[in-house]
Amino acid sequence: MKHISNKSLILPFLNLFTSFGTIICCALPALFVSIGAGAALASLVSNVPQLVTLSEYKVEVFFIAGLFLLITGIYQWKIRNAPCPIEPELARACQHIRKIDKYIYLLSSMLYLIGFFFAFLAPKFFAT
C-alpha cells in the first residue's frame, strides 16, 4: 500500500477518537443522570477521576474534536475524485479505504453531535 496516503488512514481514526472523547466527557455523565443512575456515575467518577478534569475542559474538547472533523471533512472533499492506483490490488484497497473513511467520518460526526447535544443543549432543555 505504498501509494495510499497515511492521512487517509490516520485522520478518520483521529476523528473517531476525539469524537468518542466528547461522548465520554459530556454525554455519558448526562445520560447517567437523566436515567436516574447517579450512583453509577458517582462510581464511574470515583474509579476514573480524569472524567471530571475532561468535563471541566469540555469547550476545548469540543473545539478540538470539531476542528478535526472540519479538517477531515475538507480533506475527504478534496480527494473525493482523486484517482486510485492502476494496479488492481491497490485500486481495490484505495476504494475500500475511502468507503471505510466515509463510514468512520459519519460515525464520528454522529458521536460529536450527540455529545454536543448532551453537553450544551440538553441542560437548557431539561433544566427544571
MODELLER restraints for C-alpha pairs under 7 A, 6 or more apart:
rsr = mdl.restraints
at = mdl.atoms
rsr.add(forms.Gaussian(group=physical.xy_distance, feature=features.Distance(at['CA:1:A'], at['CA:90:A']), mean=6.38, stdev=0.5))
rsr.add(forms.Gaussian(group=physical.xy_distance, feature=features.Distance(at['CA:3:A'], at['CA:85:A']), mean=6.99, stdev=0.5))
rsr.add(forms.Gaussian(group=physical.xy_distance, feature=features.Distance(at['CA:4:A'], at['CA:94:A']), mean=6.65, stdev=0.5))
rsr.add(forms.Gaussian(group=physical.xy_distance, feature=features.Distance(at['CA:11:A'], at['CA:72:A']), mean=6.07, stdev=0.5))
rsr.add(forms.Gaussian(group=physical.xy_distance, feature=features.Distance(at['CA:12:A'], at['CA:72:A']), mean=6.86, stdev=0.5))
rsr.add(forms.Gaussian(group=physical.xy_distance, feature=features.Distance(at['CA:12:A'], at['CA:101:A']), mean=5.87, stdev=0.5))
rsr.add(forms.Gaussian(group=physical.xy_distance, feature=features.Distance(at['CA:12:A'], at['CA:104:A']), mean=5.98, stdev=0.5))
rsr.add(forms.Gaussian(group=physical.xy_distance, feature=features.Distance(at['CA:12:A'], at['CA:105:A']), mean=5.98, stdev=0.5))
rsr.add(forms.Gaussian(group=physical.xy_distance, feature=features.Distance(at['CA:15:A'], at['CA:65:A']), mean=6.83, stdev=0.5))
rsr.add(forms.Gaussian(group=physical.xy_distance, feature=features.Distance(at['CA:15:A'], at['CA:68:A']), mean=5.82, stdev=0.5))
rsr.add(forms.Gaussian(group=physical.xy_distance, feature=features.Distance(at['CA:15:A'], at['CA:69:A']), mean=6.00, stdev=0.5))
rsr.add(forms.Gaussian(group=physical.xy_distance, feature=features.Distance(at['CA:15:A'], at['CA:108:A']), mean=6.08, stdev=0.5))
rsr.add(forms.Gaussian(group=physical.xy_distance, feature=features.Distance(at['CA:16:A'], at['CA:104:A']), mean=6.73, stdev=0.5))
rsr.add(forms.Gaussian(group=physical.xy_distance, feature=features.Distance(at['CA:16:A'], at['CA:108:A']), mean=4.84, stdev=0.5))
rsr.add(forms.Gaussian(group=physical.xy_distance, feature=features.Distance(at['CA:18:A'], at['CA:65:A']), mean=5.05, stdev=0.5))
rsr.add(forms.Gaussian(group=physical.xy_distance, feature=features.Distance(at['CA:19:A'], at['CA:65:A']), mean=5.76, stdev=0.5))
rsr.add(forms.Gaussian(group=physical.xy_distance, feature=features.Distance(at['CA:19:A'], at['CA:108:A']), mean=5.45, stdev=0.5))
rsr.add(forms.Gaussian(group=physical.xy_distance, feature=features.Distance(at['CA:19:A'], at['CA:111:A']), mean=5.68, stdev=0.5))
rsr.add(forms.Gaussian(group=physical.xy_distance, feature=features.Distance(at['CA:19:A'], at['CA:112:A']), mean=4.97, stdev=0.5))
rsr.add(forms.Gaussian(group=physical.xy_distance, feature=features.Distance(at['CA:20:A'], at['CA:111:A']), mean=6.41, stdev=0.5))
rsr.add(forms.Gaussian(group=physical.xy_distance, feature=features.Distance(at['CA:22:A'], at['CA:61:A']), mean=6.61, stdev=0.5))
rsr.add(forms.Gaussian(group=physical.xy_distance, feature=features.Distance(at['CA:22:A'], at['CA:62:A']), mean=6.39, stdev=0.5))
rsr.add(forms.Gaussian(group=physical.xy_distance, feature=features.Distance(at['CA:22:A'], at['CA:112:A']), mean=6.30, stdev=0.5))
rsr.add(forms.Gaussian(group=physical.xy_distance, feature=features.Distance(at['CA:22:A'], at['CA:115:A']), mean=5.32, stdev=0.5))
rsr.add(forms.Gaussian(group=physical.xy_distance, feature=features.Distance(at['CA:23:A'], at['CA:111:A']), mean=6.56, stdev=0.5))
rsr.add(forms.Gaussian(group=physical.xy_distance, feature=features.Distance(at['CA:23:A'], at['CA:115:A']), mean=4.84, stdev=0.5))
rsr.add(forms.Gaussian(group=physical.xy_distance, feature=features.Distance(at['CA:25:A'], at['CA:51:A']), mean=5.94, stdev=0.5))
rsr.add(forms.Gaussian(group=physical.xy_distance, feature=features.Distance(at['CA:25:A'], at['CA:54:A']), mean=5.66, stdev=0.5))
rsr.add(forms.Gaussian(group=physical.xy_distance, feature=features.Distance(at['CA:25:A'], at['CA:55:A']), mean=5.07, stdev=0.5))
rsr.add(forms.Gaussian(group=physical.xy_distance, feature=features.Distance(at['CA:25:A'], at['CA:58:A']), mean=6.96, stdev=0.5))
rsr.add(forms.Gaussian(group=physical.xy_distance, feature=features.Distance(at['CA:26:A'], at['CA:55:A']), mean=6.24, stdev=0.5))
rsr.add(forms.Gaussian(group=physical.xy_distance, feature=features.Distance(at['CA:26:A'], at['CA:115:A']), mean=6.08, stdev=0.5))
rsr.add(forms.Gaussian(group=physical.xy_distance, feature=features.Distance(at['CA:26:A'], at['CA:118:A']), mean=6.46, stdev=0.5))
rsr.add(forms.Gaussian(group=physical.xy_distance, feature=features.Distance(at['CA:26:A'], at['CA:119:A']), mean=5.19, stdev=0.5))
rsr.add(forms.Gaussian(group=physical.xy_distance, feature=features.Distance(at['CA:27:A'], at['CA:114:A']), mean=6.97, stdev=0.5))
rsr.add(forms.Gaussian(group=physical.xy_distance, feature=features.Distance(at['CA:27:A'], at['CA:115:A']), mean=4.81, stdev=0.5))
rsr.add(forms.Gaussian(group=physical.xy_distance, feature=features.Distance(at['CA:27:A'], at['CA:118:A']), mean=4.98, stdev=0.5))
rsr.add(forms.Gaussian(group=physical.xy_distance, feature=features.Distance(at['CA:27:A'], at['CA:119:A']), mean=6.19, stdev=0.5))
rsr.add(forms.Gaussian(group=physical.xy_distance, feature=features.Distance(at['CA:29:A'], at['CA:41:A']), mean=6.29, stdev=0.5))
rsr.add(forms.Gaussian(group=physical.xy_distance, feature=features.Distance(at['CA:30:A'], at['CA:118:A']), mean=6.19, stdev=0.5))
rsr.add(forms.Gaussian(group=physical.xy_distance, feature=features.Distance(at['CA:32:A'], at['CA:38:A']), mean=6.05, stdev=0.5))
rsr.add(forms.Gaussian(group=physical.xy_distance, feature=features.Distance(at['CA:32:A'], at['CA:41:A']), mean=6.09, stdev=0.5))
rsr.add(forms.Gaussian(group=physical.xy_distance, feature=features.Distance(at['CA:45:A'], at['CA:51:A']), mean=6.32, stdev=0.5))
rsr.add(forms.Gaussian(group=physical.xy_distance, feature=features.Distance(at['CA:84:A'], at['CA:91:A']), mean=5.29, stdev=0.5))
rsr.add(forms.Gaussian(group=physical.xy_distance, feature=features.Distance(at['CA:84:A'], at['CA:94:A']), mean=5.90, stdev=0.5))
rsr.add(forms.Gaussian(group=physical.xy_distance, feature=features.Distance(at['CA:85:A'], at['CA:91:A']), mean=5.07, stdev=0.5))
